[in-house]
Amino acid sequence: MVAAVLILVVLVGVGAGLNPSREQFAWFLRLRRPAWLVFEGLIPGIWLVIYVCFYGSALLAWRASWSWGLMGGYLGLLLLVQSYTWLICRTRSLARGTAIGLAGWLWGGALTVLVLGPSPLAALLLLPFLLWSPLGTLVTWQMQRLNRTE
């Protein structure tokens, strides 16, 4: 029970701590998007599912391994994922967002491989992130090209 609460507190705390200001996020919302991005309204729900899976994965990995190293891996992934929008909005650099998106996907892939041994279900719960992350990175990369003057 303590682990479940601690993982949730860290997840929410990092999420709250790495949020751009309203002004910074307003800049991001004004940027042009690729024409094929017709499902943008679904993105918050997609991320909610990813975070629920992320939480479940971390909890299962902890229960299977009691490994602080794995928990550090989850924290690293969480910091990369949460810093994506924060970094883009704070620096107004979509290129940095593209780089952090790629780094997050690579980190997530490595974490999935590490978690697979102790808990195959925990590894499976990381798949929604691994499937979504390249799409988000592609969107950011294309937004770079559409917003060169920003």
C-alpha positions as CSV (number, residue, x, y, z in Angstrom):
1,M,0.0,0.0,0.0
2,V,2.8,2.4,0.8
3,A,4.5,1.8,-2.5
4,A,1.2,2.4,-4.4
5,V,0.8,5.8,-2.6
6,L,4.4,6.8,-3.0
7,I,4.5,6.0,-6.8
8,L,1.3,8.0,-7.2
9,V,2.6,10.9,-5.2
10,V,5.8,11.0,-7.3
11,L,3.8,10.7,-10.5
12,V,1.5,13.6,-9.6
13,G,4.3,15.6,-8.1
14,V,6.5,15.4,-11.2
15,G,3.5,16.1,-13.4
16,A,2.5,19.2,-11.4
17,G,6.1,20.4,-11.1
18,L,6.9,20.2,-14.8
19,N,4.0,22.1,-16.2
20,P,4.5,25.2,-18.4
21,S,2.8,28.4,-17.4
22,R,-0.5,29.4,-19.0
23,E,1.3,32.0,-21.1
24,Q,3.9,29.5,-22.3
25,F,1.2,26.8,-23.1
26,A,-0.9,29.4,-24.9
27,W,2.1,30.0,-27.2
28,F,2.3,26.2,-27.9
29,L,-1.5,26.1,-28.7
30,R,-1.1,28.9,-31.3
31,L,1.4,26.9,-33.3
32,R,0.4,25.3,-36.6
33,R,-0.1,21.5,-36.7
34,P,0.1,19.0,-39.5
35,A,-3.1,18.8,-41.5
36,W,-3.4,15.0,-40.8
37,L,-3.5,15.7,-37.0
38,V,-7.3,15.5,-36.8
39,F,-7.5,13.6,-33.5
40,E,-5.8,16.3,-31.4
41,G,-8.8,16.5,-29.1
42,L,-8.2,12.9,-28.1
43,I,-4.6,13.5,-27.0
44,P,-5.3,14.3,-23.3
45,G,-7.3,11.1,-23.0
46,I,-4.6,9.1,-24.7
47,W,-2.1,10.5,-22.2
48,L,-4.4,9.7,-19.3
49,V,-4.4,6.1,-20.4
50,I,-0.6,6.1,-20.8
51,Y,-0.1,7.5,-17.3
52,V,-2.5,5.0,-15.8
53,C,-0.6,2.2,-17.5
54,F,2.7,3.8,-16.4
55,Y,1.5,3.8,-12.8
56,G,0.4,0.2,-13.0
57,S,3.6,-0.8,-14.6
58,A,5.8,0.9,-12.0
59,L,3.7,-0.7,-9.2
60,L,3.9,-4.2,-10.7
61,A,7.6,-3.8,-11.3
62,W,8.2,-2.8,-7.7
63,R,6.1,-5.7,-6.4
64,A,8.0,-8.1,-8.6
65,S,11.5,-6.8,-8.0
66,W,11.7,-4.4,-5.0
67,S,14.4,-2.7,-7.2
68,W,15.2,0.9,-6.5
69,G,17.2,0.9,-9.7
70,L,14.0,0.1,-11.7
71,M,12.2,2.8,-9.8
72,G,14.9,5.2,-10.8
73,G,14.4,4.1,-14.4
74,Y,10.7,4.9,-14.1
75,L,11.5,8.2,-12.6
76,G,13.9,9.0,-15.4
77,L,11.2,8.1,-18.0
78,L,8.6,10.2,-16.1
79,L,11.0,13.2,-16.1
80,L,11.7,12.9,-19.8
81,V,8.0,12.5,-20.7
82,Q,6.9,15.4,-18.5
83,S,9.7,17.7,-19.5
84,Y,8.7,17.4,-23.2
85,T,5.9,20.0,-23.2
86,W,7.5,22.0,-20.4
87,L,10.8,22.3,-22.4
88,I,9.1,23.2,-25.6
89,C,7.0,25.9,-24.0
90,R,9.7,27.3,-21.8
91,T,12.3,27.5,-24.5
92,R,10.0,27.9,-27.4
93,S,12.0,25.3,-29.2
94,L,10.2,22.5,-31.0
95,A,13.6,21.0,-31.9
96,R,14.3,20.4,-28.2
97,G,10.9,18.7,-27.9
98,T,11.7,16.4,-30.8
99,A,15.0,15.5,-29.1
100,I,13.4,14.9,-25.7
101,G,10.6,12.8,-27.4
102,L,13.2,10.6,-29.0
103,A,15.2,10.3,-25.8
104,G,12.0,9.3,-23.9
105,W,11.2,6.6,-26.4
106,L,14.7,5.2,-26.2
107,W,14.6,5.3,-22.4
108,G,11.2,3.7,-22.4
109,G,12.4,0.9,-24.7
110,A,15.3,0.2,-22.5
111,L,13.1,0.2,-19.4
112,T,10.7,-2.1,-21.0
113,V,13.5,-4.6,-21.7
114,L,14.7,-4.3,-18.1
115,V,11.3,-4.8,-16.6
116,L,10.4,-7.7,-18.9
117,G,12.3,-10.2,-16.7
118,P,10.8,-9.4,-13.3
119,S,7.3,-8.6,-14.6
120,P,6.2,-9.2,-18.2
121,L,2.8,-7.5,-17.4
122,A,4.7,-4.4,-16.3
123,A,6.6,-4.4,-19.6
124,L,3.3,-4.8,-21.5
125,L,1.9,-1.8,-19.7
126,L,4.7,0.3,-21.1
127,L,3.6,-0.5,-24.7
128,P,1.0,2.3,-25.0
129,F,3.8,4.8,-24.3
130,L,6.2,3.1,-26.7
131,L,3.5,3.1,-29.5
132,W,2.4,6.7,-28.9
133,S,5.7,8.4,-28.3
134,P,7.0,8.1,-31.9
135,L,3.8,9.6,-33.2
136,G,4.1,12.5,-30.8
137,T,7.7,13.0,-31.8
138,L,6.7,12.9,-35.5
139,V,4.1,15.6,-34.9
140,T,6.6,17.8,-33.1
141,W,9.1,17.3,-35.9
142,Q,6.5,18.3,-38.5
143,M,5.4,21.2,-36.3
144,Q,9.1,22.4,-36.5
145,R,8.8,22.6,-40.2
146,L,5.4,24.4,-40.2
147,N,6.5,27.0,-37.6
148,R,10.0,28.0,-38.6
149,T,9.3,31.6,-37.8
150,E,8.1,30.9,-34.2
